Amino acid sequence: MKKDLVEFILYDQIVKFFSGIEISFEEDSGNQRKLVSCLPGGSKIGILCDEGGRFVVYRAQTFEPNETKIIRDVFHIAGDYEKLDEQIQKYLISNTVSRVIAKSIVDDDDSNKILKVARFIETLERWSGETYEGHRIAVSIGIDMNDIDSDGPTFEEYTKNDFSKVLTNGYDTLVEFSVGNNFIGYQTLNISPEIHNSPFRYTTFSKYTEGNNKIALVLNRNGEILIFKSGNLFFAKRRGDWRLFAYNSVLRQLAFKSRKLDRKLMESLYESILDVSFARTGACIGIVQQSKYKTFSNDERVNDSDYFGKNESDKTKVLLTAINNATFQSTDRRLRQEILGIDGAVVLNATGKFISAGAILKLEAGSDGGARLAAAKTLKDYGLSVKISADGEIKVFNQNSSFSFG
């Protein structure tokens, strides 16, 4: 594939799917023979160019097999357009992301199944810009990927009717179709608190896809599209672009290679990040490393009235009673979300114990960006910090680096 087209695909698609990546070009392609190859070590992926050399996609964490497959799928589909004019190729590549996602979530290479799943996705993309009776549309669709027979209406016949836009609510009900495109039935679902890798209000759909060969597609009233498979939030279209949610990879990125951070704390942090992000409430979270705690205390970033241990304000008294001396990871995630929604930062120590919540930090003069970003950049000097915007964007910082996802 031509060098400038490879570069276009990397910056038009790949950087949006994957967080924390770096892209470079190497004149020497080494022993690589395939267009896309995972290089030794697992944290680099090479893409060959016709003119010689290769682009290298790098991140600190290794790429999981399904992530490598997604990159291969992007370039495989782009290869279908290779004989066309370059500008037409770029246009088609930018507008066929639904095929890439469908190919990634269909377990075999059945082109008929891939195109049908892509059709479901494209319908929700179209509906995301429409309204019904003046309100944004929220719908949820299940696809049974097993080869089952159904003589119900086809998806196209179903969506011709306006009622198809209001028969489900996007939270705990769905209509189910076969991968053959026919209507199967209607289901009501239950919240599943034990699910860790999707926003709490959408754990219904994670549970629906857990341990079976089913997919759930959800359009919410913010115009976001979420895709669930194998009990996980897998993809989401937010702020106009598709994002990949790779649970294990993001957990490793949150830890920034540190073995000192408790796994359960990181899992709980990821849960709450998703909860706040998809609730669109915004938040700022800091985790102070044990070795930095004395410095943090001496710098007096938090007012005495906001310190939980000092218990001097009505706010801290209420919150201490609500939390009941629990750590962040052992606090009910619904309460965690409410606490994170309080104006100000939530600060934890390295074991997950609350230091403060709703704290207005003392910032350096001339801090740039909004209050949450300035607070997150201040807290990163003491360990790990997360800033979640009101539009759902997530930025993670430590002393040496940062990455965004969601």
C-alpha positions in Angstrom: 0.0 0.0 0.0 1.3 3.5 -0.8 3.0 5.4 1.9 0.7 8.4 2.0 -2.4 6.2 2.1 -1.0 4.2 5.0 -0.3 7.5 6.8 -3.8 8.7 6.1 -5.4 5.6 7.5 -3.2 5.7 10.6 -4.2 9.2 11.4 -7.8 9.1 10.2 -8.7 5.8 11.9 -6.1 4.1 14.0 -5.3 7.0 16.4 -9.0 7.3 17.2 -9.4 3.6 18.0 -6.4 3.3 20.2 -5.3 5.4 23.2 -1.7 6.2 24.1 -0.1 5.3 20.7 2.8 6.8 18.9 3.4 6.6 15.2 6.8 6.7 13.5 8.3 5.7 10.1 11.3 3.4 9.6 13.2 3.3 6.4 14.2 -0.4 7.1 11.2 -2.8 7.1 13.4 -5.5 8.7 12.1 -9.1 8.0 8.5 -8.1 7.8 6.6 -9.7 4.9 2.9 -9.1 5.6 1.2 -5.7 5.2 0.4 -5.6 9.0 2.5 -7.5 11.5 2.8 -7.5 15.3 6.5 -7.0 15.9 8.6 -8.8 18.6 7.7 -7.7 22.1 4.0 -7.2 21.2 3.9 -3.4 21.8 4.7 -2.5 18.2 2.8 -3.1 15.0 4.4 -2.6 11.6 2.6 -1.6 8.4 4.6 -2.0 5.1 4.7 0.6 2.4 5.0 -0.1 -1.4 7.8 2.5 -1.6 9.8 0.6 1.1 10.0 1.0 4.8 7.2 0.8 7.2 5.1 2.8 9.7 5.4 1.5 13.3 2.5 1.9 15.8 3.9 1.8 19.3 2.5 2.0 22.8 3.9 1.0 26.2 1.4 -1.8 26.7 1.4 -4.9 24.4 -1.4 -5.2 21.8 -3.9 -7.9 22.5 -4.8 -10.3 19.6 -8.2 -8.6 19.0 -6.6 -5.2 18.9 -4.1 -6.4 16.3 -7.0 -7.9 14.3 -8.7 -4.5 14.2 -5.7 -2.9 12.7 -5.5 -5.7 10.1 -9.2 -5.4 9.4 -8.8 -1.6 8.7 -6.1 -2.2 6.2 -7.8 -5.3 4.7 -10.9 -3.3 3.9 -8.9 -0.3 2.6 -7.2 -2.8 0.2 -10.6 -3.4 -1.5 -10.4 0.2 -2.8 -6.8 0.1 -3.9 -7.4 0.3 -7.7 -9.5 3.5 -7.3 -8.4 7.1 -7.4 -6.6 8.0 -4.2 -9.0 10.7 -3.2 -11.9 8.3 -3.7 -10.0 5.7 -1.6 -9.7 8.2 1.2 -13.3 9.1 1.1 -14.4 5.5 1.1 -12.0 4.6 4.0 -13.4 7.4 6.1 -16.9 6.3 5.5 -16.7 2.5 5.9 -15.8 2.3 9.6 -19.1 0.4 10.2 -17.6 -2.4 8.0 -14.4 -2.4 10.1 -16.3 -2.7 13.3 -18.7 -5.4 11.9 -15.7 -7.4 10.7 -14.1 -7.0 14.2 -17.1 -8.3 16.1 -18.1 -11.1 13.7 -16.1 -14.2 14.7 -15.8 -15.6 11.2 -15.0 -14.1 7.8 -18.6 -14.6 6.5 -18.9 -11.5 4.3 -22.7 -11.8 4.3 -22.8 -11.6 8.1 -20.4 -8.7 8.2 -22.4 -6.6 5.8 -25.6 -7.3 7.7 -24.1 -6.3 11.0 -22.7 -3.2 9.3 -26.3 -2.4 8.2 -27.5 -2.5 11.8 -24.7 -0.1 12.8 -25.3 2.3 9.9 -29.0 2.5 10.8 -28.2 3.6 14.3 -25.7 6.1 12.9 -28.4 7.6 10.8 -30.9 7.6 13.7 -28.4 9.3 16.0 -29.0 12.6 14.1 -32.8 12.2 14.0 -35.6 12.9 16.4 -39.0 11.3 17.2 -41.8 13.7 18.3 -39.1 16.3 19.0 -37.0 14.0 21.2 -33.7 12.3 20.5 -34.0 8.6 19.7 -32.8 5.9 22.2 -33.0 2.3 21.0 -31.3 -1.0 21.7 -30.9 -4.0 19.4 -29.7 -7.5 20.1 -28.2 -9.7 17.4 -28.0 -13.4 17.9 -25.0 -14.5 15.9 -25.9 -18.2 16.1 -27.4 -19.6 12.9 -31.0 -19.8 14.0 -34.2 -19.8 11.8 -36.8 -17.0 12.1 -39.6 -16.1 9.9 -40.2 -12.7 11.5 -40.0 -9.4 9.6 -36.6 -8.4 8.3 -34.7 -5.6 9.9 -35.4 -3.4 6.9 -39.1 -4.1 7.2 -39.0 -3.4 10.9 -37.2 -0.1 10.6 -39.7 1.2 7.9 -42.1 1.7 10.8 -41.8 4.7 13.1 -42.6 2.6 16.2 -39.2 0.9 15.8 -37.7 4.1 17.1 -39.6 4.0 20.4 -40.2 0.3 21.1 -37.0 0.1 23.2 -35.5 2.5 25.7 -31.7 2.2 25.3 -31.2 1.0 28.9 -33.0 -2.2 29.9 -35.1 -3.3 26.9 -34.1 -4.5 23.5 -35.5 -6.1 20.3 -33.6 -9.1 19.1 -32.8 -10.1 15.5 -31.1 -13.1 14.0 -27.8 -12.6 12.1 -30.0 -13.6 9.1 -31.7 -10.3 9.6 -35.1 -11.5 10.9 -37.0 -10.3 14.0 -36.9 -12.8 16.9 -38.5 -11.0 19.8 -38.5 -8.5 22.6 -36.6 -8.7 25.9 -36.5 -6.9 29.2 -33.1 -6.9 31.0 -31.8 -6.3 34.5 -28.9 -4.2 35.9 -25.9 -6.4 36.7 -23.7 -4.8 39.4 -21.1 -7.6 39.1 -20.2 -6.4 35.6 -16.9 -4.3 35.7 -16.2 -3.4 32.1 -19.1 -1.2 31.0 -20.9 1.8 32.4 -23.3 0.8 35.2 -26.4 1.9 33.5 -25.5 -0.2 30.5 -24.5 -3.4 32.4 -27.8 -4.8 31.2 -26.3 -5.2 27.7 -23.0 -6.5 28.9 -24.9 -9.2 30.7 -27.0 -9.9 27.6 -23.9 -10.7 25.6 -22.0 -12.6 28.3 -21.0 -16.2 27.6 -22.9 -16.5 24.3 -22.6 -15.5 20.7 -24.7 -12.3 20.9 -24.1 -8.6 20.2 -25.9 -5.6 21.6 -26.1 -2.2 19.8 -27.3 0.8 21.8 -28.1 4.3 20.7 -28.6 6.7 23.7 -30.2 10.2 23.8 -26.8 11.9 23.6 -26.4 10.5 20.1 -23.8 8.0 21.3 -23.7 4.4 19.9 -22.4 1.6 22.2 -21.5 -1.9 21.0 -21.3 -4.8 23.5 -19.8 -8.3 22.9 -18.7 -11.1 25.2 -19.8 -9.2 28.3 -17.7 -6.1 27.4 -18.3 -2.6 26.1 -16.3 -3.0 22.9 -16.8 0.1 20.7 -18.6 3.4 21.2 -19.2 6.2 18.8 -18.8 9.5 20.7 -18.2 13.1 19.6 -18.4 12.0 16.0 -15.7 9.2 16.1 -15.6 5.5 16.9 -13.6 4.6 20.0 -12.3 1.2 21.0 -12.7 0.1 24.7 -10.2 -2.6 25.4 -10.6 -3.4 29.1 -7.3 -5.2 29.9 -5.3 -2.8 27.8 -6.8 0.3 29.5 -6.2 -1.2 33.0 -2.5 -1.6 32.1 -2.4 1.9 30.8 -4.0 3.3 34.0 -1.3 1.6 36.0 1.5 3.1 33.8 3.5 -0.1 34.3 3.3 0.3 38.1 3.0 -2.8 40.2 2.3 -0.8 43.3 -1.3 0.1 42.4 -3.9 -2.4 43.6 -5.7 -4.3 40.8 -9.1 -4.0 42.4 -8.5 -0.2 42.8 -7.7 0.0 39.1 -10.8 -2.0 38.2 -13.0 0.2 40.3 -11.4 3.3 38.9 -12.1 2.1 35.4 -15.7 1.4 36.3 -16.2 4.8 37.8 -14.5 6.6 34.9 -17.0 4.9 32.5 -19.9 5.7 34.8 -19.1 9.4 35.0 -18.1 9.6 31.3 -21.3 8.2 30.0 -23.4 10.1 32.5 -21.8 13.3 31.2 -21.3 14.7 34.7 -17.5 15.3 34.6 -15.0 14.6 37.4 -11.4 14.9 38.6 -9.7 12.0 40.4 -6.2 11.8 41.9 -4.4 8.9 43.5 -1.4 9.9 45.7 1.5 7.4 45.7 2.7 6.4 49.1 6.2 7.9 48.5 4.5 11.2 47.6 2.0 11.4 50.4 4.2 13.5 52.7 5.0 15.9 49.9 1.3 16.2 49.0 0.4 16.9 52.6 3.2 19.5 53.1 2.2 21.3 49.9 -1.3 21.9 51.4 -3.1 21.4 48.1 -6.3 20.6 50.0 -8.0 22.8 52.6 -8.2 21.4 56.1 -12.0 21.5 55.9 -11.9 19.1 52.9 -9.6 16.5 54.5 -11.7 13.5 55.5 -9.4 12.7 58.5 -9.9 16.2 60.0 -13.7 16.0 59.7 -14.2 19.7 60.2 -17.1 20.5 57.7 -20.6 19.4 57.3 -19.7 18.0 53.8 -16.9 15.8 55.1 -19.1 14.6 58.0 -21.9 13.6 55.6 -19.5 11.9 53.1 -17.6 10.0 55.8 -20.9 8.7 57.1 -22.1 7.7 53.6 -18.8 6.0 52.8 -18.7 4.4 56.3 -14.9 4.3 56.3 -14.8 2.1 53.2 -12.1 2.3 50.5 -12.9 3.6 47.0 -12.9 0.0 45.6 -15.3 -1.3 48.3 -17.7 1.6 48.0 -20.9 1.0 46.0 -20.1 2.2 42.5 -23.4 4.2 42.4 -22.2 6.2 45.5 -18.8 6.6 43.9 -20.4 8.2 40.8 -22.4 10.6 43.0 -19.4 11.6 45.0 -17.4 12.1 41.8 -20.1 14.4 40.5 -19.6 16.8 43.4 -17.8 20.0 42.3 -14.1 19.6 43.0 -11.6 16.7 43.1 -11.7 13.3 44.7 -8.3 12.4 46.1 -7.3 8.9 47.2 -4.2 7.3 48.7 -2.5 4.3 47.0 -4.7 1.8 48.8 -7.9 3.5 47.8 -8.6 5.3 51.1 -10.4 8.6 50.6 -8.3 11.7 51.4 -10.9 14.2 50.2 -13.9 14.6 48.0 -15.3 17.8 46.4 -12.0 19.4 47.2 -11.1 22.7 45.5 -7.4 22.5 45.2 -4.8 25.2 45.6 -3.3 25.5 42.1 -0.2 27.1 40.8 -0.6 30.6 39.5 -1.1 30.6 35.7 -2.5 27.1 35.5 -3.8 26.5 32.0 -7.1 25.0 30.8 -10.3 24.7 32.8 -10.5 24.0 36.5 -10.7 20.2 36.2 -7.7 20.0 33.8 -5.7 22.3 36.0 -6.5 20.2 39.0 -5.6 17.0 37.2 -2.3 18.4 36.1 -1.5 19.4 39.7 -2.5 16.0 41.1 -0.3 14.1 38.5 2.8 15.3 40.3 1.9 13.1 43.2 0.9 9.9 41.3 -2.0 9.3 39.0 -4.8 11.7 38.0 -7.9 11.5 35.7 -9.9 14.3 34.2 -13.3 13.5 32.8 -14.9 16.3 30.7 -18.7 17.0 30.7 -18.7 15.7 27.1 -17.3 12.4 28.2 -13.6 12.7 27.1 -11.2 11.0 29.5 -7.6 12.1 30.0 -5.2 10.3 32.3 -1.9 11.7 33.6 1.1 10.6 35.7 4.3 12.5 36.3 5.9 11.5 33.0 3.2 10.9 30.4 -0.5 11.0 29.6 -3.1 9.4 27.3 -6.7 9.9 26.4 -9.5 7.5 25.7 -13.3 7.4 25.4 
